[in-house]
């Protein structure tokens, strides 16, 4: 049957979004991500931007281990990027399914304009 481990070893699972500007041209930073999902535990998220610089992982703590939920993850302010990809992974072998991800992005103004 199913479980969170393979002979005592946690089963790691993750996915990475395609590299994208997420519909916003120019330099930006990620502020928050909202997840609609089901998960038997916590998730971790990280963001990799231009030049392969990564922020995270940040933990999204589940408020329930059953049923759908909407949770928020907050990013640090250290990464400026034009194109990036998001990585979502399980913690301690938890099972998960993602229905929707909403990213709140902030534009970085071009100096001199």
For each residue, the residues with C-beta under 8 A, 3 or more apart:
1:
2: 95
3: 6 11 93
4: 10 11 40 41 92 93 94 95
5: 8 9 10 11 93
6: 3 9 11
7:
8: 5
9: 5 6
10: 4 5 92 93
11: 3 4 5 6 90 93
12: 89 90 93
13: 89 90 95 96
14: 87 88 89 90
15: 87 88 89 98
16: 85 86 87 88
17: 20 85 86 87
18: 85
19: 83 84 85
20: 17 23 83 84 85
21: 24 25 28 82 83
22: 28 84 103 105
23: 20
24: 21 28 105 107
25: 21 82
26: 82 107 108 110
27: 80 81 82 107 108 110
28: 21 22 24 80 81 82 105 106 107 108
29: 75 77 79 80 81 105 106 108
30: 33 47 55 75 79 84 103 104 105 106
31: 74 75 104 105 106
32: 72 73 74 75 103 104
33: 30 45 72 73 75 86 101 102 103 104
34: 70 71 72 73 101 102 104
35: 43 60 70 71 72 73 88 98 100 101
36: 68 69 70 98 99 100 101
37: 43 68 69 71 96 97 98 99
38: 66 67 68 69 96 97 99
39: 42 43 62 65 69 90 94 95 96 97
40: 4 62 65 66 94 95 96
41: 4 62 65 90 91 92 93 94 96
42: 39 59 60 61 62 91 92 94
43: 35 37 39 59 60 62 73 88 89 90 91 94 96
44: 56 57 58 59 60 88 89 90 91
45: 33 56 57 58 60 73 86 87 88 89
46: 54 55 56 57 58 86 87
47: 30 54 55 56 75 79 81 84 85 86 87
48: 52 53 54 84 85 87
49: 52 53 54 55 79 80 81 82 83 84
50: 53 81 82 83 84
51:
52: 48 49
53: 48 49 50 79 81
54: 46 47 48 49 79
55: 30 46 47 49 58 75 76 78 79
56: 44 45 46 47 75 76 87
57: 44 45 46 87 89
58: 44 45 46 55 73 74 75 76
59: 42 43 44 73 91
60: 35 42 43 44 45 71 72 73
61: 42 71
62: 39 40 41 42 43 65 69 71 94
63: 69 71
64: 67 69
65: 39 40 41 62
66: 38 40
67: 38 64
68: 36 37 38 99
69: 36 37 38 39 62 63 64
70: 34 35 36
71: 34 35 37 60 61 62 63
72: 32 33 34 35 60
73: 32 33 34 35 43 45 58 59 60
74: 31 32 58
75: 29 30 31 32 33 47 55 56 58 79
76: 55 56 58 79
77: 29
78: 55
79: 29 30 47 49 53 54 55 75 76 84
80: 27 28 29 49 108
81: 27 28 29 47 49 50 53 84
82: 21 25 26 27 28 49 50
83: 19 20 21 49 50
84: 19 20 22 30 47 48 49 50 79 81
85: 16 17 18 19 20 47 48
86: 16 17 33 45 46 47 101 103
87: 14 15 16 17 45 46 47 48 56 57
88: 14 15 16 35 43 44 45 96 98 101
89: 12 13 14 15 43 44 45 57
90: 11 12 13 14 39 41 43 44 93 94 95 96
91: 41 42 43 44 59 94
92: 4 10 41 42
93: 3 4 5 10 11 12 41 90
94: 4 39 40 41 42 43 62 90 91
95: 2 4 13 39 40 90
96: 13 37 38 39 40 41 43 88 90
97: 37 38 39
98: 15 35 36 37 88 101
99: 36 37 38 68
100: 35 36
101: 33 34 35 36 86 88 98
102: 33 34
103: 22 30 32 33 86
104: 30 31 32 33 34
105: 22 24 28 29 30 31
106: 28 29 30 31
107: 24 26 27 28
108: 26 27 28 29 80
109: 113
110: 26 27 113
111:
112:
113: 109 110
